[in-house]
Amino acid sequence: MAASARWNHVWVGSETGILKGVNLVRKQAVNFTEAAGRPRREEEVSALCWADAAESQILIGCANGTVKSFSTEEGKFLRSRCCPGGEGTFRGLAKHDGCLVTCVESGILRVWPEDSSEHIKELSVGPSVCRMRQDPDRPHIMATGGKENSLKVWDLQTSSREPVFRAKNVRNDWLNLRVPIWDQDIQFLSGSQKIVTCTGHRQVRVYDPASPQRRPVLETTYGEYPLMAMTLTPGGNSVVVGNTHGQLAEIDLRQGRLVCCLKGLAGSVRGLQCHPTQPILASCGLDRVLRVHRLREPRGLEHKVYLKSRLNCLLLSGRDNWEDEPRDPAPVPYEETETDELWDSLVPVVAGAKRKQRPLGAQPGGKKQQALGGPSPVSSL
Amino acid sequence: MARSGEAGGGGEDRRGAKRKAPAESPGEAPEDGATESGAPEQPQPRPAAFPPGFSISEIKNKQRRHFMFVRWKQQQRKEKLAAKKKLKKEREALGDKAPPKPVPKTIENQRVYDETIVDPNDEEVAYDEATDEFASHFNRQTSPKILITTSDRPRGRTVRFCEQLSTVIPNSHVYYRRGLALKRIIPQCISRDFTDLIVINEDRKIPNGLVLSHLPHGPTAHFRMSSVRLRKEIKRKGKEPTQHSPEVILNNFTTRLGHSIGRMFASLFPHDPQFIGRQVATFHNQRDYIFFRFHRYLFKSEKKVGIQELGPRFTLKLRSLQKGTFDSKYGEYEWVHKVCFRISEILVDQSVLKS
């Protein structure tokens, strides 16, 4: 258990408060709960993030206002701290400069230092926040957005209470009606200051704080249902979005075109994450299944794992070389026994390998004849 | 003689190959020897010599093509019968040493095991169900109160169906829709303590859809309804259903999705193990179709039961399950029926609601 916790590729948080670690190479899923052991719906996991770049600790934000930290090396929960303030669940968690940054749905963004239960900084972001995201290139920059709460970019190093960048709503539509705002997910594009958002009104928008234009630089729509989650693909040119019907689509940001759709999900997509270098996409949703798709060469579903509760959020480990990791030790001695006929007599001893030998019943017989050679009565005839 | 006449183009002659390949020798003749009742013309019987790559469908003449096809079919049937006889003889000859008969493939045999089937000992699923939206019903904290309505301007069949449905489900009320929006009806229902809302959708004077929404914040299931039979259309039916609460039987709701839907149906009826009255409502799920029947039973002895069908019957197929009350545009769906699943289901035959 302790060693296997490190090998988990995907960590998923569920509505029953259980953190699940999934190993895709061995196709195993393990449940991790606190020391009490029972799942609790009040501790529904609403936000997950890595505590450090080495991915050795995970921060878990629960619905009752506590933030737990979990060690992936040991497979145990380390500590739990209460982060009260504001109503609603956590919409974003981040680690900056040794401090924990949390944002709740009612708009209170707080910075908590490591060993204290008092926050040192508080910002009011606006009501009905749907997502808070940290810029991976500049950890002191946070972006928030929500329902009727336009995209705002905050800098934690300055002491002002105003955002660095506040987005403006697009122009009225063709009926001269105001276009409603509902930013569901935000991502920072690496290498530039641009920000991509996906909205509940089916739009994908790109904003550029460096340009004087506060309105979106690019806007496209996809589908007929609200977009719930978004992630960047390796290469940085496209994003993958998921909507409430379980449709996943990759959208190219240079032209605003749809590149491909991915099939398989039956329920609303709640969490999406793409691997930083390989075209692997993990998705989880309300249909209780974690799916891993491959985006190119060849495009399709790779793994599907049924986890019994509704899944809220996920974290994909950024490790490379997944396929090189060892599988179960059982197949390795199996290959040795098939070539050496003496081991056949020892089959009852190795109980696990015996099962696997049955389909190869014909082969050892054939090899026996070849091995015995000339003097054998069978081959001489 | 007659052959040249045929080459001229006799309609009676069915030997299409001769006209198709005049260079070929009359190889067709011996096969026709049996069917031809006219003068025996062909002296040398030879096996059929069609040009390679020729298929019966290339014959342009419909009558001849049909004739060739019928003959080919008869031949196939003969060969198959001969093969079967041979196999049977071999089996008898071998006696006890014969290999066991191969098991025929059926739909049920070919099913791939569905991993979402609920294990009764599973703790996580048990906890999930103990704390879901229906828990208060199964803990006897709330008793069901149902509102039945239809789409706007229902016609006679749907109205009668709603009335009959309200006699089947205890504590249910039928209201005329009056063109009101469901999203406005739902808060009013919640304030009047309704626990469930049923909307029967009608198309061209027959009911064809059902939306079942559990009320405080519960899931909403959208079904397609077919084969609706009203009480007067049921043969050998019993008398009217009485006011007693019926027993509920849920068959084959084995997967996780099936469990949710099964609980949804069970929460329509009062949860009371002391049954009075011998009425039973059955929801039988087979291959993703849910069959509803309403019977009155009588135990004639320990093992023998007599049942009388009362009440309406209908068939449902789940189209989507949405988390939250009815909001088809902005709601989050827990399960949506997708055609690509249907295709893989046909190939592998795996149903979603049952094993």
HADDOCK unambig.tbl for C-alpha pairs under 7 A between the chains (distance, minus, plus):
assign (segid A and resid 16 and name CA) (segid B and resid 128 and name CA) 6.92 0.50 0.50
assign (segid A and resid 225 and name CA) (segid B and resid 329 and name CA) 6.47 0.50 0.50
assign (segid A and resid 225 and name CA) (segid B and resid 330 and name CA) 6.74 0.50 0.50
assign (segid A and resid 226 and name CA) (segid B and resid 330 and name CA) 6.19 0.50 0.50
assign (segid A and resid 244 and name CA) (segid B and resid 332 and name CA) 5.04 0.50 0.50
assign (segid A and resid 244 and name CA) (segid B and resid 333 and name CA) 5.87 0.50 0.50
assign (segid A and resid 245 and name CA) (segid B and resid 333 and name CA) 5.95 0.50 0.50
assign (segid A and resid 245 and name CA) (segid B and resid 336 and name CA) 6.72 0.50 0.50
assign (segid A and resid 266 and name CA) (segid B and resid 335 and name CA) 5.06 0.50 0.50
assign (segid A and resid 266 and name CA) (segid B and resid 336 and name CA) 5.38 0.50 0.50
assign (segid A and resid 267 and name CA) (segid B and resid 333 and name CA) 5.22 0.50 0.50
assign (segid A and resid 267 and name CA) (segid B and resid 334 and name CA) 4.37 0.50 0.50
assign (segid A and resid 267 and name CA) (segid B and resid 335 and name CA) 4.59 0.50 0.50
assign (segid A and resid 267 and name CA) (segid B and resid 336 and name CA) 6.24 0.50 0.50
assign (segid A and resid 268 and name CA) (segid B and resid 332 and name CA) 5.53 0.50 0.50
assign (segid A and resid 268 and name CA) (segid B and resid 333 and name CA) 5.16 0.50 0.50
assign (segid A and resid 268 and name CA) (segid B and resid 334 and name CA) 6.00 0.50 0.50
assign (segid A and resid 286 and name CA) (segid B and resid 334 and name CA) 5.05 0.50 0.50
assign (segid A and resid 287 and name CA) (segid B and resid 334 and name CA) 5.37 0.50 0.50
assign (segid A and resid 287 and name CA) (segid B and resid 335 and name CA) 6.12 0.50 0.50
assign (segid A and resid 306 and name CA) (segid B and resid 116 and name CA) 6.82 0.50 0.50
assign (segid A and resid 308 and name CA) (segid B and resid 124 and name CA) 6.94 0.50 0.50
assign (segid A and resid 308 and name CA) (segid B and resid 125 and name CA) 6.43 0.50 0.50
